[in-house]
Amino acid sequence: MDKVDTIIIGAGAVGLAVAAQLSKYQENVLIIDKNAVFGEETSSRNSEVIHAGIYYPQNSYKAKLCVAGKEALYDYCRQRHIPFNPLGKLIVAQNADEEAYLQQLLDNANANGVSDLRWQSRKELVQHSPELSASAALLSPSTGILDVHAYMQSLLAEAEQHGAFFVARTRMLSAQPNDNGFMVTLDSQGEITRLQCRYLINCAGLHSEQVARSIEGLPGHHIPPLHWCRGHYFSYSGKSPFQQLIYPVPEANTVGLGIHATLDMGGQLKFGPDSQYIDELDYQVDPQLKEKFCRAIKRYFPRLDPDRLQPAYSGIRPKLQGPGESFKDFELQDESTHDLPGLIQLFGIESPGITASLAIASQVREKLALG
């Protein structure tokens, strides 16, 4: 085959969601990934949380696509029997200043269309979560967790059922625009192949900037610099003292939402992530981070047993927001941005990327005027 309708670069949750949608309208959709299997990077190294859309600025892509994506994701999990649990989340305050922040968060959530948050008093928290230390909290009942691997498996199966095909261990070397789309040069385990495609979708996550720089004719000022930000996780052995996710109020001038407590589908409790900007992809977890984690966790879980806390794994996020910078939204670029018909580029797809993945895929389909 020397011609396809669409080439999607990157087989993480977002790339696979795009493939599942586009394959309903196109006969030949090719998904490539440089790794041996799908979803090996950011999509498999995260908290597996279905986010509600509480924190993001009103009318931002992150807010709109998270809220729409959450509903679509819950429906998808139900329809395709993907393990999930809408167990809820508590955002906890420790003092009056943090309670004032919770009120601002409540107002912001309402502006984003998240209207189900409920205020929890200290008395209510003691009744339901006696191990939790907090002066008050917001309960988000529509926050949940899912089996992300099963979700990605389902997306790929759906795409393949509609005729799409996935090729692993394959990199895009270059793409040259022409009258019919793009001539794309691929390296598949040392074998060089050239394919013509009408549409080219950059869903390469951590490598989306590098992929963009290999597209001829794409102006450099349309390629935003990515900042790799590593987050570490520690697991907590034994029975979890919490039945819901626990998020602290984020500290001022920090990246991310703070070291929170999450559960996986097997009931395993873990804490994380923290945030550390890095220059090279490295997934090591330094055991010396344990002291920092203990300090942060004990603010809301004072009876933490440090002996039960062990290094688990880390994930790396492709952030547009650099150190010390303010909020940066997702970037979804199309022809109106860069004047290259048929090229869609997704930059900075970090949290809440998995929650938003089906909504992002719908945006891509709409930008290509399919369906």
N, C-alpha and C positions, 0 to 999 in steps of 0.2 A: 504494500500500500504506500503510495507517495502523496496522498492528499487526504485530509480530514477536515471536518467542520470546525472543531475547536481543540486546542491544546490547553490543558490546565496544568500549570506548574505548581506542584505542591499537593501532597495527599494527606494533609492534616484534616481536622474536622471541617474547616471552612472550604478547602478545596474539594473535599468529598461531597459536602452539601451542595456546592455549585455544580458538580458533576451530576448528582442525582437530579437536580432540577433541569439542567440544560439537556440532559439525555432524553427527556420526555419530548423535546422539540427538535432534536437533531439526531441524525443516524450515526454519525461517527464522532464520538467524543473520546479524546485520549487524555488520560491523567498520567503524569510522570512524577517521579520522586527520586531523589538521589540516594535515598536509604533503601535497605533491603525489604522493608515492609512499610505499610501506611502508618501515619500518625506517630512516628518515632520521637518527635521533638516536643515542641510546646504542648501539643494536644494530649500527650501521654504523661506529662509531668506538671500536674496542676492539682487544684483542690477538688475537682470534679463537682463543683457547685453550680446549680442552676440559680443565677442571680435574679433579683427582682427588678432592678433598675432604680435604686434608691439614691445613689451618690452623685450621678453624673449631671452636668449642667443641662438645664431645660433646652429642648430642641437640638441637642447634640446628637450625632449619629449614635454614640454610645447609649444615650438614654432611649432614643426612639427604637433602635434595633434590639436593645436588650428587652424592652417591654414587649415588643411584638414577637421577638424570638422566643421569649420565655413561654408564652402561650402556645406557640407553634411546636416548641420542643416537648412540652408536656403532652400535647396531643400526639405527636409522633411516637413518643415512648409508649403511650397507651396502645396505639394502633399496631405497633410492630413488636410489642412485648419486650421492650428494653427495660432492664431493671432500673427503677428510680424510686425516690422516696421524698415527698414534699414535707420534710420533717420540721421546717421552720428555722428561723435564726433569731437570736437575741443580740442586739447592739447595746452594749452595756456602758453606763456612765458611773464614775466614781465620786463625783462632787457636783456642786451647783454649776460650775463652768461647763462641765461636760454634759450636764442635763440641758443647758441652754443650746449646746451643739445638737443634741438629739431633737430639740424643738425645730431648729433650722433644717435638720435632715427630714423631719416629718413634713415640713412645708415644701421642701424640694421634691420629696417623693410624690406628694399630691400634685405638684405642678407637672411631674413626669407621667401622671396617670396611674401611679401606684397608690391606691386608696385603701389598702387593707392593713396598714400598719396599726398596731395597738400599743398604747402606753402601758408599761408594767411597773408597778410600785415595788419598793423594797420588800413589802410584806408578801406580795404575789410571787416575787422571785424566790423568797425563802421557802414558800410552800412547794413550789414546783422544782426548784434547783437549789437545794440546801447547800451544796458545795460552792455555789457561785457567790462571789463578793461583788456587790454593786449597789449603788444608791437608787438607780432606776434603769429602765431599759426600754427599747422599742422592740416589739415582736413583729417579725416579718413572716407571716404564715405561708407566703407563696415562694419563699426561698427553699430550695431542696438540693438533692444530690442525685447523680446518675452514674451508671457504668459507662464511662466515655468510650472505652474500647468496644463494647457491644454496640454503642451508638455509631461509631465509625464503621464497624463491620456491616451494620445494617445499611448505612448510606452507600457503601461500596457495592453491596449486593443489589441494592435498588438501581444504581447506575448501570451495573453490568446486565441486569435484567432488561434494561432499555437499550442495550447494545454498546454501552461504553466499555472501554478496556483500560486496564491499569498496567503500566510498565514500571517496575522498580529498578533501582540502581542505574538511573538514567538522568543525565543533566542536560540542561539547555546551554549550548555554547554561544549561540548568537541567533538573532532574528533580524531579517531584512524586510522592511515593508515593501509591498508591491501592489499592483492594481487589484489583486485578488485576495489581499490580506497580508500574510507573512510567509516568507520562506525561513523555516526554523531548522537550525543545525543541532542535532542531538548526539550526545556521547553515551552509548549504552554499553557499559563494561568494555570500553575500548573500541567498540564498533561505531563508526561515525555514520549517521543517517541524516538525510535532508527530507523534510516534510513541508508541504504547503498546507496552511490552515487559513480559514476565513477569520476566525477569532482566536485571540491569544489572551489568556487570563493568568495574571501573576498572583498566585496565592502562596508564595514561597516563604511566608512567615519571617523567620530569622534571616533568610537569605534574599528577601524581596528587593532590597536595595541592589545587591550584586546582580540579580537577574535583570533588573531594570537597566543597569549600566551595560548589559550585553545586547540591548535592543538598539539597532542603528536608527539614527534620526530622532531619537528621544532627547529633547533638550535637558541638560543637566539640572536646570533649576526646577524641573518637575520631579526630581528624584530626592525625596527628603532623607536626610541622614537618620539611620536607625541607631538606637542605643540599646545594647544588650544589658538586661537587668536580671540577675540571678536571684531566685528565691529559694531558701532552704526549708526543709521540713524535718521535724522530729516526730517519731512515733511514741505512743504512750502505752505500755504493756498493761495487760489486765483489763478488767471491766471499766468502761467509760463512766465517769461521774455525771456526764451530761447526755441528754437525749436529743438536744438540739445543737445547732451550730452557735458558737459564741464568738462575737466580734467585739473587740474593744473600740472605743472612740479613737479614730486615728490621731496620732500625735501631730502637733503642728510641724510644718516643714519636713514632712517625711513622704516617701514614695510608697504608694500602695495603701492597704487598709489595716495595716498592723498585723502582728502575729496572732492569728485567731485559732480557735479550736474547731476542727471539722471531723466528721465521721465518714467512713466509706460504707459501701453497701454491705460489708461484712460486719459492721459495727466497730471497726478499729478506729480508735481516736488518734488524731495527729494534730500537731501544731505547726503553724507557718502560714504563708511564707514571710520571711523578712525581705529586704531589698538591698541588693549590692550590684552597682554598675561594674561591668567587666569588659575587658578588651578582647578576650579569647573565649571560645566555647569550651567550658570546663564545668562538669557536673559534680565535682567533688563536694562533699559536705565536711567541713572542718569540725572535728569533735569539740574544739575549743569554743565554738559558738553556743555550746550548751549553757554556759553561764549567762550569756545575754538572753537566751530564750527563757531561762528560769526567771530572770528578773521581770521580763515582760508578762509572762504567764501568771506569775504570782499576784499581779495587780488584780486579776479577777478570779484566780483559783489559788488562794493562799495555802491550801493544804496539798499543793503539788508535791509529789514524791520524786525528787531528782533521779533516784535510782531506776525509776520506771521510764525515764525519758532517754531515747536513743536516736542517733542520727538515722535518717531514713533515705531521703533522696532530695534532689533539687530540680528546679525547672528554670528555663530562661525565657524572658519575655522580650519581644521586639518592640521597644517603646519608641515613640516619637518624642516623648518628653525626656530631655536630658537632665543631668544632675542640676538641681536648683531651679529648674524651669517649672512653669505653671502647667495646668491641664492642657493636654493635646488630644484631639479627637481622632477617631479612625479617619483615614483618607481612602476614599473610593474614587479613583480617577477613571474618566472615560475620554472619549474623543473631544469633548468640550474643554477638557483640561489641556491636553497635549497635542491635539490635531492629528492623531494617528488612528484612523477608523479601525474598529475591531479590537482595539487594545483596552483591556480593563486591568487596572492595577490596584491592589489592596495593600496599604501600608499601615503599620502600627496596630495590627489586629492582635491585641493582647486581651486580657480580661476586660469586658465580658464576652470574648470572642466565641467561645463554645455555646454559651447561652444564645447569642445573637446569630449563630451560624446559619440557621434556616432563613432568617430575615435578611441577612447579608446576601445569601444566594438568590433570594427574590429580587433584591436590588440589582444584582448583576444581570439577571434575566431581563428585568425591565430596561436596563441601560442598553441591552442588545436588541430590545424590541421584539422579544420572542414570546409567543403565547398570547 
